[in-house]
Amino acid sequence: MKTQSIIGLAAVVCVGLGFVASIHGRRGLADLKHADAAYRDGVYQARMDVASGRRPHFSSGRWFSDQDRGTYIAGYDRTYKELIEARSGKTAEPIAVELGAYHDGLADGARHRLAAQPFQLAKTENYRRAGGYAEDANLAIYREAYSNGYQEGYYLPEESAELRTISQK
């Protein structure tokens, strides 16, 4: 009888500790993102760009690993959108050139990642051709949006990139 009581008590304690750990783990995951240097750098760069009135621009190349680059992009993207929305009361609507370029880059980046090709933004046909805006003022806008999309497609997991594509339509 004493052995059964000890086993029962141990089982209750284990279940209780597991429950507490799972709750703390969910909160800890959010805290972990904010403790990550690449994520914090993305947040910082987004704040600087919004404060200066600049369009979004990912500088993920400053991070060594693909995981860090993806984390940087996630921090930047989330913060930029939140700050723009808080400042104007609504999300910033991209112009047609930006939207098309972003989707071109997202598709090319994801395709290169899935094919295990190296990061080759400037070598893609879409980047060089710039959506037909080679002589127009939209060239820089196209390439910037394409670059952001390519980096997201290349460095972020496939599911995340697909969700971002759907949410921006």
N, C-alpha and C positions, 0 to 999 in steps of 0.2 A: 504494500500500500504506500509506503514511504517513497519508493522508487517511482511509482506512477505520479505521485504529487510533484516530485522534483522535475520529472519530464514534462508534465503539464505546465508547471511554472516556467520552465525554460522555454517552452514553445510560445507562451504568452509574451514573455520578455522579447524573444526574437521577432515576433510579429510586430510588437510595439516599436522596437528599434528600427525595423524595416520601414514602417510607416513614417516615423519621424525623419529618417534618412531620405525617403523619397520626397517629402515636402521640402526639406532643406536642399535637396539636390536640384529641384526645379528652380528655386530661388537662386541657388548657387550658380546655375548655368547662366542666368542673366547677369549676375555679378561677374562671372568669369569673362564674359564678352567685354564688359567695361574695364576689366583689369588687363585685357590683352593689349599689348602695345600697338599692334597694327590697327586694331579697331579704334583705339583712342586717337591714333594719328589720322585715321579717316574722319573721325568726328571733328578733330581740330581743323583739318584742311577744309572741310565743308563749312564750318563756321567762318573761316577766313574768306572763303569764296562768297558766301552770302553777304557778309559784312561789306565786302568790296563791290558787290553787285555783279559778280562774274557768273557766267554760265557754269554748269557743272563740268568738272574736269578731273578724271581719275589719274592720280600719279602713283599707280600701284608698282611701277618698276623699281621704286626705292626699297621694296621688300624682296627678300631672297627666295622664300618658298612660295609655291602656289597657294598653299593654305593661308599664309600670311597675306598674300595679295587678295585672296577672296575675302578674308576678314576685313581688310582695309576697305575694299569696295563696299561691303555690307555696312560698315560704320559710316562711310561717307554718304552713301546713297540714302540711308535712313535719316541721317541728321540733316542733309541738304533739303530733303522733301519736307521734313517737320518744320524746319526754320522758315522755308519759303511759305508754307501754309500758315504758320503762325504770324508771319509778317503781313501777308496779304489777306488772310482769311480764307484762301482757297489755294488749290494746288496750281502750280505753273503749268500752263498748257504749251506743249512744244509745237513749233511750226511744222508744216508738212515735211520740209527738208530734214529737220532733226529727227522726226519720227521714222521716216523711211531709212535714213542713215543708221539710226540706232538699231532698227530691226535687221538691216543688212549686216551690220557688225555683229550683232548677237548670233545670227545664224552662222556666219563665217567662223566666229570664235568657237562656238559649240562644235561645229563640224571639225575644226582643226584639233580641238581637245579630244574628241571621240576617236579621231584617226591617229592620235598620239603624234601629231605633227608639232614642231616647235612653234613658239609664239612668233608670228610673222605678220604683224599688222600691216606694215608698209608694203609688203609684197603681194597683198591680195589685189585682185582685179578691181573689186569695188572701191578700195581705198585709192588706188592709182587713178581710176576713172572718175571717182568722186561723184557718182550719180549723174554725170553729164554736166556738172557745174564748173568745169575746168576754167572757164573764162569769167565766171560770175562771182559776185561777192559772197555767194552762198558756199563757195569752195571750203572756206575755213569752218563754217558752221557744219557742213556735211562731214568733214573729216573729224571734227571734234566729237560729234554725236556718234559717228561710226566707231571711233576709238573707244568711247565709253561702252558701247554695245559689245564690241569685240572683246574687251577686257572682262566684262561680265560673263559673256558666253564662254570664254576660255577658262577663267579662274573660278567661277562659282559652279556648284554642282548643277547638273542638268535639270533636276526638278525645280531648283530655285530660279534658274534662268527662264524655264517655261512658265512658271507662275508670274514672273515679272512681265513677260511678254503678254500674257493674258490680261494682267491687271492694267496694263497701259493701253489696251485697245478700247 
